[in-house]
């Protein structure tokens, strides 16, 4: 440990690691970006992503600040159900597998999740969906930017704003150069780093602080963390399932990948990605249970994971923690930047502001969008407005309302745009009421229940029969 500062890494070493990461990833993004000749190359990697890269990007993108920082935070707050409940978010990837295959069949020329909502439900539902998507995207972007600052501050004492600015600059840099092609290629490398790193951290922790001693300490002084009937934790368990489903089912991060994967790769890739992801939050969450025994009481609950790992493993362990968490953050932040910029470029700019834009014009605007999103996210991150868990679960009220409109829209001809729009809008409002009056652990649950009820009523009363061919939209931009 660093005896002077009390941090596992010196500030200079922390800054050196950030700079090295930045140079390598941005150079790699520039190298890969040379193959991008059209907007489709940039946005969807030529729609030709193979199975290995597809499975790796699905898993790595879902290993976010949530998994590496929030899973320990929620275990620290809710105990066993915190980490087990978080692992249930793997259901989102696993259940999206058949949806991804159907999306690829119904929309072979599609670009975004917004395309689907616009073509399937009309403009009113599209506006509601875009508002939800933008709120969620910025909530996730801000949480990832904050996590970069929190990570460096916890490990090296480096100012929060430096770490936050660094992660945003690096991810904006290589995504700007390489587009989805660079995002997926770096995700493959980051997935390998995450899997190996998490296994190493868990093994060292168990070897240094035995499972028996951790269990005895928690049982004696914090028994509620082991209580399987802890009411708030049980509510969190079910809330998190619907939050994870809503995040994946609606987000263009996952739709753009489904449309970029070649042939019949999507189903297998998402299924394997979900199974690979499943144990990771349990391993990262387990780390937090050692905090009381080690005498670690972090100033903010979302710092507990890095602090425990660094305390147990020393400087080398702190470097491993840094590399794993930084890789996890980058693998999600780059994906979100690319997918959200696609949504802005395709759904708003091309469809409503400049429908005659040329392919090269759209390519340039997509890059400007990535830069703009990075700047706006940086501004939102500056005040560090909330803990990561609270910030992410606020978005749960929004995204859970989209689950049934998306699923039924893909498989049922009867649901109309009026009911889909009402389900998303009223579901979101109900979730927000629950968030502010009861707690963050019910927001997604209430949102999903209200949305499901309205969709069910819409199916029972509708006589409509949607023509699936309307989803197969083919538009060539002017040259």
Steps between C-alpha positions, in 0.01 A plus 500: 500500500606860448604606851491872435157541352328189637392404147592177322647687204690826488334780306781494245456124437124539468545780247764299310262203465227729367733659244629161381147367464397810309788484252449127428122510457487820294778376269318167464173681420672711235654187343166318482317809382695508174270225369188715544399629157124549544259598775387137526862393555535756779162440668456123453850368419382397152235265652761224494605433863586133570412281799814541717499881481120506536494295822793695647347840431165390648665385821752783532245774431275368778794496745477866592549727796183325623674163516839608629404785735124485561484122563739538797306811612168312499654198676634740763150645542271199438723201571470167319194605299697802376749292306264214409233747391750683285603178329137458388565784256656227283140409414491816288772371266372142501137595426606755239658217297175390326395865463831582330450218250148625422620861468758388245231315299236775511736795449795387284557863394424664836740726687354573845239405759338834414445377144295211639281716726439754221406238241304276737312754713517841334628843596328550840647180645832584335521833685430335836758232422765755396452696825539178701806399296671837543436512877632147539800559274610807693436328833727214395758727336521717812526196728788365290681832498451532877627146550828586327553786742396292801736218400810719473411691816452178702822339380744790467347809656505668160230766477159366391480747211829377349392136490156590371640721226758237402255213446274724291786637290641154427166340406386798292839494324507142376123484432529819296771346284380141472121492547333168588787305341743641759246461780449128432871426448600670827209325675650164404830589667324658797283188549812285536653750745181511708458121528865434591520800734182424695610139554841615627352755742253247645770232537739736681223625729393149604864398546573805719174534693330161536133443420446373855633816664298726268183302577563508876560878502188576297287255701610648832490872425290542184252207500244681287735476202453121512123518557323348201173661617643855514195686355682780316741248349217279372333803338835589344532145360178520300550866412844425358369222277258738328756779494749276318238381252394857427858619458582241237165461321467872420859619463657565164827367645357149462284559192793639301701189584216268400489682165881497464548128567509290185257222410363301792771603744281726720314227693812300592704812580252648746435164664871432557563861603230473769637172636855643514374811680288315761772425762684832475276714729501219759881503503530879506219531755659244731799731538285748695415246772864511610484877569385487867765243594771711339378811680412673173210744518508697174385863487268400214357147465593479131872517592491180710605255224826666393591587861461142626689350205781751531527446877528123466716483189732798545654696212504217245140415584403863470648510150295188410187660645566816304549313171189283549268783601639739240447234231145443623422871490654549157319198352164654595572868451624457143196285414260754642667790322482317166140379543364832627672695224344259248159573651557875476637475144250256358176566689514873559740658251449279192130420540370838612757773440693409185349201313703576185837481679770309311673194642822693568303783660337250740840352576636843596192587705522168685853591607389847610224335704753284685707808584192694611377214721843481663500872581145500641575190710813668638295802607244279677777307676670807644285541815492122588130533574418156648636156580521264203228272633248781551575652160462171313178397674343836417525393136325174589168683525537596134636188332279237669196659335634398157526124562148400393463750213825367350432128552136513392590727211738234368263206538142633507323673211216640713667753732454854365714812533248672728519230765877462460553873553265505801669193650847658477389844623276391791736217595786749527292741711395219736861391540610853582226533763623176657863616482433822690233379746615144583857449382721428200450125543137510377528745207548247219251254653214752512585635155489153345173399672310808380642470148410128484143569612447763230654280230281210608188717480613622159532145369155404629323796338696539175385376160816616321727267303845644434678404177855384588624605155473865611805443723719409203580859410772560242621856450815602323642841590568731208858503376 
